Amino acid sequence: MKNYTLIGLIVMTLTGCIDYGPRSRATLEKSGFTDIQLTNESTWNECAKGEYGTSFRAKNPRGSIVEGVVCCGAQKSCTVRF
């Protein structure tokens, strides 16, 4: 049974079925962003191989509205990209 659970987790990770929304939001909040709106759009072409991207719109620490992508990997931390 443990083998099936592990295989399922690996398949979900490789196919992008894991929700990185909470990690993306936490990364933006730690960076000082407010009024965060995640679009949950997958943006594979803006992130490195093996990462999943979540598009966002938020207010940066200076008060300007910005749009970008938070790229997260299964075994890597998240990165904010504009």
LINTA-V315398 format. One record per residue. N is the residue number from 1. OMEGA is omega in whole degrees, 0 to 359 (none if undefined). NEAR is the number of other ideal C-beta (glycine too) atoms within 12 Angstrom. D_CENTER is the distance of its C-alpha to the mean C-alpha in Angstrom with 2 decimals. Layout:
n=N omega=OMEGA near=NEAR d_center=D_CENTER
n=N omega=OMEGA near=NEAR d_center=D_CENTER
This chain:
n=1 omega=180 near=7 d_center=29.84
n=2 omega=180 near=8 d_center=27.55
n=3 omega=179 near=9 d_center=27.28
n=4 omega=178 near=10 d_center=26.13
n=5 omega=179 near=11 d_center=23.41
n=6 omega=179 near=12 d_center=22.18
n=7 omega=178 near=13 d_center=22.45
n=8 omega=179 near=16 d_center=20.55
n=9 omega=178 near=16 d_center=17.61
n=10 omega=179 near=16 d_center=17.71
n=11 omega=179 near=15 d_center=17.97
n=12 omega=179 near=17 d_center=15.04
n=13 omega=183 near=22 d_center=12.81
n=14 omega=181 near=16 d_center=14.39
n=15 omega=177 near=14 d_center=14.23
n=16 omega=183 near=23 d_center=10.59
n=17 omega=179 near=15 d_center=11.91
n=18 omega=181 near=24 d_center=9.82
n=19 omega=179 near=17 d_center=7.95
n=20 omega=180 near=36 d_center=4.59
n=21 omega=179 near=25 d_center=5.76
n=22 omega=178 near=18 d_center=7.94
n=23 omega=180 near=27 d_center=6.17
n=24 omega=180 near=40 d_center=4.31
n=25 omega=180 near=26 d_center=7.91
n=26 omega=179 near=20 d_center=9.64
n=27 omega=180 near=30 d_center=8.59
n=28 omega=179 near=37 d_center=9.86
n=29 omega=178 near=22 d_center=12.78
n=30 omega=180 near=17 d_center=13.76
n=31 omega=176 near=25 d_center=13.96
n=32 omega=179 near=18 d_center=16.33
n=33 omega=177 near=30 d_center=14.70
n=34 omega=180 near=21 d_center=16.28
n=35 omega=186 near=19 d_center=16.64
n=36 omega=175 near=30 d_center=12.91
n=37 omega=177 near=22 d_center=12.47
n=38 omega=180 near=31 d_center=9.28
n=39 omega=180 near=19 d_center=10.55
n=40 omega=175 near=20 d_center=8.38
n=41 omega=177 near=24 d_center=9.65
n=42 omega=180 near=26 d_center=8.80
n=43 omega=184 near=26 d_center=9.60
n=44 omega=186 near=18 d_center=10.81
n=45 omega=181 near=15 d_center=13.36
n=46 omega=181 near=23 d_center=11.49
n=47 omega=179 near=28 d_center=9.74
n=48 omega=178 near=18 d_center=11.98
n=49 omega=180 near=13 d_center=13.49
n=50 omega=178 near=16 d_center=11.89
n=51 omega=178 near=30 d_center=8.23
n=52 omega=182 near=36 d_center=5.90
n=53 omega=174 near=34 d_center=4.82
n=54 omega=179 near=40 d_center=4.52
n=55 omega=180 near=31 d_center=7.83
n=56 omega=171 near=37 d_center=9.39
n=57 omega=184 near=23 d_center=12.96
n=58 omega=176 near=32 d_center=14.25
n=59 omega=181 near=20 d_center=17.32
n=60 omega=182 near=21 d_center=17.26
n=61 omega=179 near=16 d_center=19.62
n=62 omega=177 near=11 d_center=22.47
n=63 omega=179 near=12 d_center=22.21
n=64 omega=175 near=16 d_center=21.21
n=65 omega=180 near=16 d_center=18.85
n=66 omega=175 near=26 d_center=16.19
n=67 omega=180 near=25 d_center=13.62
n=68 omega=182 near=32 d_center=10.85
n=69 omega=171 near=34 d_center=7.45
n=70 omega=180 near=43 d_center=4.63
n=71 omega=181 near=32 d_center=4.73
n=72 omega=175 near=35 d_center=4.56
n=73 omega=182 near=22 d_center=7.87
n=74 omega=182 near=22 d_center=10.03
n=75 omega=182 near=11 d_center=12.41
n=76 omega=175 near=18 d_center=10.81
n=77 omega=182 near=18 d_center=9.43
n=78 omega=179 near=32 d_center=6.51
n=79 omega=177 near=25 d_center=8.10
n=80 omega=179 near=33 d_center=8.69
n=81 omega=179 near=25 d_center=10.58
n=82 omega=none near=19 d_center=13.26
